[in-house]
Amino acid sequence: METLLTESLWGDESFSAMAVKLPFGETMGVVMRDTAPPLFYFVGWIWGRVFGFSEVALRSSSLLLMIGAAVFAYAIVKRIGKDRFAAIGAGFLSLLSPFLVPFAFEFRMYALFAFLVVGSVYFFIARKWRSYVVFTVAALYSHHYALFTVFGQFVWFLVTEFHWKSWRTFPRQLWPFVLIGALYIPWLYPFYLQIARVKGAGFWLQAPGVWEILGTLGRFATGGVPAGFVLPTAFLVGGLLLGKDWKRIGKRWLELFVIFLMPVAVAVGISHVLTPIFYDRYLLSVAIGTVILTTLGIRGRFRAGLFMLLVLYGYVSFTLFTHPTKRPFRELAAYVHSEQLEGDFFINYNGRAHHLWESKYYGISAPIYTPAGPLPLYVGTAQMTAEDTVAKLPEQALRLGVITSDPAETIVLPGGFRRAGIKEFGELKVVWFSHL
């Protein structure tokens, strides 16, 4: 049975899988041309050589990391709230959130990022500074958005704990943040190059409006459940937020609120002032943070609401897990390998999306057809070579196979080709052309 664990890799996952298959130096070269820090690729490079590069092997790393993030959610609620039931609820809600579940089965940096950021928050609120430094530096090397969480932690520390009058104690008070900054210095120049590349390349994100921001926060608060479950979920979440022992956990709850929500505020500000960067999948730590904020400090009589929310999340997430939605590229590749004849030529038709990296991962040579010129910057261009695009179609090809997820009738090719057949795999398809 196809599940989120076993379904075909999609484009970004395939890009990551092909990157970590390369020799180590070449993998790091891809990172330098990409838009993300290197830690995910470093971990993935080792993981793939230990456990293999199959869909299940690669995605298992993300699943383990999301389980780790859920454990940290449990630990935060347990440490502050001293309530094992609420802590267990926080852990399972983090693991079963319908918004978060897909990322537990996606070979990208988001699960690693969520694990490290929530770990950083735990060690910050526990004031375990050595572990805090380790997790925070690792988080910074996993995703740029970790900077915003560190900013929230630093602001909270300065406002509530820093002793401004004792200037002689400044080094002793600030050493964790100074050490984090020093360890991040080696990445500052590559970070600058990546930001400049994104800003100057017409990146596809847009600055968010008020409704998009509120909608994103609403999805986090309700776990991203389908529309038919939003109202009962909102009712349960609202009850848990109202039914807290605010006298006992008020200040610590506010501390977590500032730290977890700071990335939203900073991302919105940067998107409107500098360049658009706001995107919900970059905010997985915020989604886990909303679970922690919801469950922390609930009174005993509200435990039934937490249990009902767990059941609801579990039901929706089980349905998601057993009804995957990624395009079945593995099936398409099996068809191509069985039908391919000597002299056939395949291309990826770049309409709404191309499927170059799925093609490469599943063993099909099919460059992107780019008659209009070079591609814009997005995930994938960092690893492309000259052979991965083609501006003119070969005249000597026996048959031309066009891989696309666009409607077949929208495919526009130069004169000399006529459509000779089509094989569909849901939205994904191979459209065959032959010479007139």
KOLPA-300065 format. One record per residue (C-alpha): residue in one letter; x, y, z. Coordinates in steps of 0.25 Angstrom, whole numbers, plus 2048, in hexadecimal, padded with zeros to 3 digits. Each point is the difference from the previous one (the first is absolute). Layout:
<recs>
A_X_Y_Z;
...
</recs>
This chain:
<recs>
M_800_800_800;
E_805_80E_7FC;
T_802_809_80C;
L_807_80D_803;
L_80D_7F7_803;
T_800_7F8_7F4;
E_7FA_809_7F5;
S_809_806_7F5;
L_809_80B_803;
W_7FC_80E_7FB;
G_809_80A_7F9;
D_806_807_80D;
E_802_7F2_806;
S_807_7FB_7F4;
F_809_80C_7FF;
S_804_7FD_80E;
A_802_7F1_7FD;
M_808_803_7F4;
A_809_80A_807;
V_803_7F7_80C;
K_804_7F5_7F6;
L_80B_808_7FB;
P_80F_7FF_805;
F_801_809_80D;
G_807_80B_7F9;
E_7F6_801_7F5;
T_7F4_800_80A;
M_806_80C_807;
G_802_807_7F3;
V_7F1_7FE_7FE;
V_7FD_806_80D;
M_809_80C_7FD;
R_7F7_803_7F4;
D_7F3_7FD_807;
T_7F8_808_809;
A_801_7F8_80D;
P_80B_7FD_80B;
P_808_7F3_7FF;
L_7FD_7F8_80C;
F_7F4_7F9_7FA;
Y_809_7FB_7F4;
F_80B_7FC_809;
V_7F7_7F8_808;
G_7F9_7FA_7F4;
W_80D_7FD_7F9;
I_804_7F7_80C;
W_7F2_7FA_802;
G_7FF_7FC_7F2;
R_80D_7F9_800;
V_7FC_7F8_80D;
F_7F1_7FD_7FD;
G_7FF_802_7F1;
F_7F9_809_7F6;
S_7F2_7FA_7FF;
E_7F4_808_803;
V_7FE_7F9_80D;
A_80E_801_804;
L_801_80F_7FE;
R_7F3_804_806;
S_803_7F8_80C;
S_80A_80A_804;
S_7F5_80B_800;
L_7F6_7F7_808;
L_80A_7FE_80B;
L_803_80F_800;
M_7F2_803_802;
I_7FE_7F6_80B;
G_80C_807_806;
A_7F9_80D_7FF;
A_7F4_7FA_806;
V_808_7FB_80C;
F_805_80F_802;
A_7F2_805_800;
Y_7FD_7F6_80B;
A_80C_804_808;
I_7FD_80F_7FF;
V_7F2_7FE_805;
K_804_7F6_80B;
R_80B_80A_805;
I_7F7_80C_801;
G_7F3_7FA_802;
K_804_7F4_809;
D_7F4_7F9_7FA;
R_803_7F2_7F9;
F_7F3_7FF_7FA;
A_801_80E_7F9;
A_80E_7FD_7FC;
I_7FD_7F2_7FA;
G_7F4_808_7F9;
A_80A_80A_7FA;
G_809_7F6_7FB;
F_7F6_7F8_7F9;
L_7F9_80C_7FB;
S_80D_805_7FA;
L_802_7F2_7F9;
L_7F1_7FF_7FB;
S_7FE_80E_7FC;
P_7FA_7FF_7F2;
F_808_80C_7FC;
L_80D_7FA_805;
V_7FE_7F1_7FC;
P_804_802_7F1;
F_80E_806_804;
A_803_7F3_808;
F_800_7F9_7F3;
E_807_80A_7F7;
F_80F_7FF_7FE;
R_803_80F_801;
M_806_808_80B;
Y_7F3_804_807;
A_800_7F4_80A;
L_80E_803_804;
F_7FD_80E_801;
A_7F4_7FE_809;
F_807_7F6_809;
L_80C_809_802;
V_7F8_80D_803;
V_7F6_7F9_80A;
G_80D_7FA_806;
S_806_80E_801;
V_7F3_806_807;
Y_800_7F4_80A;
F_80F_803_804;
F_7FD_80F_800;
I_7F5_7FF_80A;
A_807_7F6_808;
R_80C_809_800;
K_809_7F4_7FC;
W_80A_809_7F9;
R_80A_7F6_7FA;
S_7F5_7F8_7FA;
Y_7F9_80D_7FB;
V_80C_804_7F9;
V_802_7F3_7F9;
F_7F1_7FF_7FB;
T_7FF_80E_7FC;
V_80D_800_7F8;
A_7FB_7F4_7F9;
A_7F3_806_7FE;
L_806_80C_7F9;
Y_808_7F7_7F7;
S_7F3_7F8_7FC;
H_7F7_80C_7FC;
H_801_80F_800;
Y_7F3_802_807;
A_807_7FB_80D;
L_806_80E_801;
F_7F2_805_803;
T_7FE_7F7_80C;
V_80E_804_805;
F_7FC_80E_7FF;
G_7F3_7FD_808;
Q_808_7F9_80B;
F_80A_80B_800;
V_7F6_80B_802;
W_7F9_7F9_80B;
F_80D_7FE_807;
L_804_80E_7FF;
V_7F2_805_805;
T_7FE_7F6_80B;
E_80D_7FB_805;
F_80B_809_7FC;
H_807_808_80B;
W_803_80D_7F9;
K_806_807_80C;
S_80B_7F6_802;
W_808_802_7F4;
R_80B_7F8_806;
T_7F7_7F4_7FF;
F_7FD_802_7F1;
P_809_7F6_7FA;
R_7FB_7F5_80B;
Q_7F2_803_7FC;
L_801_801_7F1;
W_80A_7F5_7FE;
P_7F6_7F6_7F9;
F_7FC_80A_7F6;
V_80E_805_7FD;
L_805_7F2_7FE;
I_7F4_7FD_7F7;
G_803_80C_7F8;
A_80F_7FC_7FF;
L_7FD_7F2_7FB;
Y_7F6_806_7F6;
I_80B_809_7FA;
P_805_7F6_7F6;
W_7F2_800_7F9;
L_7FE_80F_7FF;
Y_806_802_7F3;
P_7F9_7F4_7F9;
F_7F4_804_807;
Y_801_80E_7FA;
L_803_7FA_7F2;
Q_7F3_7F7_801;
I_7F8_80C_804;
A_805_809_7F5;
R_7FD_7F5_7F6;
V_7F2_7FE_805;
K_7FD_80F_800;
G_806_803_7F2;
A_7F9_7F4_7F9;
G_7F1_803_801;
F_7FE_7F5_80A;
W_7F2_7FB_800;
L_7FB_803_80E;
Q_7F7_80D_802;
A_7FF_809_80C;
P_7F4_7FB_808;
G_7F3_807_803;
V_7F9_801_80D;
W_7F6_7F5_7FC;
E_80C_7F7_7FC;
I_807_802_80D;
L_7F3_7FE_808;
G_7FD_7F4_7F8;
T_80E_7FA_802;
L_7FE_802_80F;
G_7F3_7FA_800;
R_805_7F3_7F9;
F_80A_7FF_80B;
A_7F6_802_80B;
T_7F7_7F6_7FA;
G_80B_7F6_7FB;
G_7FC_802_7F2;
V_7F4_7F7_800;
P_7F7_800_7F4;
A_7F5_80A_7FF;
G_7F5_7F7_806;
F_808_7FF_80D;
V_804_80E_802;
L_7F5_804_809;
P_800_7F5_80A;
T_80F_801_800;
A_7FF_80F_803;
F_7F6_7FD_80B;
L_809_7F6_806;
V_80D_809_7FF;
G_7F8_80C_805;
G_7FC_7F8_80C;
L_80E_7FB_803;
L_805_80F_7FF;
L_7F5_805_809;
G_801_7F5_80A;
K_80E_803_805;
D_806_802_80E;
W_805_80E_7FC;
K_805_804_80D;
R_80A_7F4_800;
I_805_800_7F2;
G_7FD_80E_7FB;
K_80E_806_7FF;
R_806_7F3_7FB;
W_7F5_7FF_7F6;
L_803_80E_7FB;
E_80E_7FD_7FF;
L_7FD_7F4_7F6;
F_7F6_809_7F9;
V_80B_80A_7FD;
I_80A_7F6_7FC;
F_7F7_7F7_7F7;
L_7F9_80C_7F9;
M_80C_809_7FE;
P_803_7F9_7F3;
V_7F2_804_7FA;
A_802_80E_804;
V_80E_801_7FA;
A_7FD_7F8_7F4;
V_7F4_80A_7FD;
G_809_80C_802;
I_80B_7FB_7F7;
S_7F6_7FC_7F5;
H_7FA_80E_800;
V_80D_808_802;
L_80B_7F8_7F9;
T_7FC_7F4_7F8;
P_7F4_7F6_801;
I_804_7F4_809;
F_7F3_7FC_807;
Y_7FC_7F2_7FE;
D_7F9_7F6_809;
R_809_7F4_7FF;
Y_80B_809_805;
L_7F8_802_80D;
L_7FF_7F2_804;
S_806_803_80E;
V_7F5_80B_801;
A_7F5_7F5_7FD;
I_806_7F7_80B;
G_801_80C_809;
T_7F1_802_7FF;
V_7FE_7F2_805;
I_809_803_80C;
L_7F8_80D_803;
T_7F3_7F9_7FE;
T_803_7F5_80A;
L_809_806_80A;
G_7F9_803_80E;
I_7F2_7FA_7FD;
R_7F8_7FD_80C;
G_7FC_7F2_803;
R_7F1_801_7FC;
F_804_804_7F2;
R_808_7F3_7FE;
A_7F4_7FB_7F8;
G_802_80B_7F6;
L_80E_7FC_7FE;
F_7FD_7F2_7FE;
M_7F5_803_7F6;
L_80A_809_7F8;
L_80A_7F4_800;
V_7F5_7F7_7FA;
L_7FC_80A_7F6;
Y_80F_802_7FC;
G_803_7F1_800;
Y_7F4_7FD_7F7;
V_803_80B_7F6;
S_80F_7FD_7FF;
F_7FD_7F1_7FE;
T_7F8_804_7F4;
L_80B_808_7FB;
F_80A_7F5_802;
T_7F8_7F6_7F9;
H_7FC_809_7F4;
P_80C_806_7FB;
T_7FF_80B_7F5;
K_80E_801_7FA;
R_801_7FD_7F1;
P_803_7F1_7FD;
F_80D_803_7F9;
R_805_7F2_803;
E_7F5_7FA_7F8;
L_802_809_7F5;
A_80F_7FD_800;
A_7FD_7F1_800;
Y_7F7_802_7F3;
V_80B_808_7F9;
H_80B_7F6_803;
S_7F7_7F5_7FB;
E_7FC_808_7F3;
Q_80C_807_7FD;
L_807_7FD_7F2;
E_80D_803_7FB;
G_800_80D_7F9;
D_7F5_806_80A;
F_802_80E_806;
F_7F9_805_80C;
I_7FE_80E_805;
N_7FA_806_80C;
Y_7F6_80B_7FC;
N_801_80C_809;
G_7F2_805_802;
R_7FB_802_80E;
A_80B_7F7_805;
H_80B_7F7_7FA;
H_804_7F2_805;
L_80F_800_7FD;
W_804_7FB_80E;
E_7F6_7F5_801;
S_804_7FB_7F2;
K_80F_800_805;
Y_7FC_7F9_80D;
Y_7F8_7F5_7F8;
G_80A_7FE_7F5;
I_7FB_808_7F4;
S_808_809_7F8;
A_7F7_80C_7FD;
P_805_80E_7FF;
I_7F7_80C_802;
Y_7FB_806_7F3;
T_803_80F_801;
P_7FE_807_7F3;
A_7FD_80D_807;
G_80E_801_806;
P_806_7FD_80E;
L_7F8_7FB_80C;
P_7FE_80A_80C;
L_806_7FC_80D;
Y_7F8_7F6_808;
V_803_7F3_807;
G_807_7F8_7F6;
T_808_80A_7F8;
A_80C_7FF_80A;
Q_803_7F1_7FB;
M_7FD_802_7F1;
T_80A_7FE_7F6;
A_800_804_7F1;
E_7FB_7F2_7FC;
D_7F3_802_809;
T_7FA_80A_7F6;
V_7FE_800_7F2;
A_7FB_80C_7F7;
K_7FE_7F8_7F3;
L_7FA_7F3_7FE;
P_809_7F5_7F8;
E_7FB_7FE_7F2;
Q_806_7F2_800;
A_7F7_7FA_80B;
L_7F8_7F4_7FD;
R_7F5_804_80A;
L_7FF_80C_80A;
G_7FB_7FD_80D;
V_7FB_80C_808;
I_7FF_7FF_80F;
T_7F6_80A_806;
S_7F5_803_80A;
D_7FA_80A_7F7;
P_7F4_7FD_7F7;
A_805_7F9_7F3;
E_7F9_80A_7F7;
T_808_80C_806;
I_80D_7FA_7FC;
V_806_808_7F5;
L_80B_7FB_7F7;
P_807_805_7F4;
G_7FB_7FB_7F2;
G_804_7F2_7FC;
F_7F9_7F9_80C;
R_7F2_7FA_801;
R_7FA_7FA_80C;
A_800_7F0_7FF;
G_7FB_7FC_80E;
I_7FF_802_80F;
K_802_7F8_80C;
E_7FA_806_80D;
F_803_7FE_80F;
G_7F6_809_806;
E_804_80F_7FD;
L_80E_7FB_7FC;
K_802_7FB_7F2;
V_809_7FC_7F4;
V_7FB_806_7F3;
W_807_7F9_7F4;
F_803_808_7F3;
S_805_7FB_7F3;
H_805_807_7F4;
L_7F6_805_7F5;
</recs>
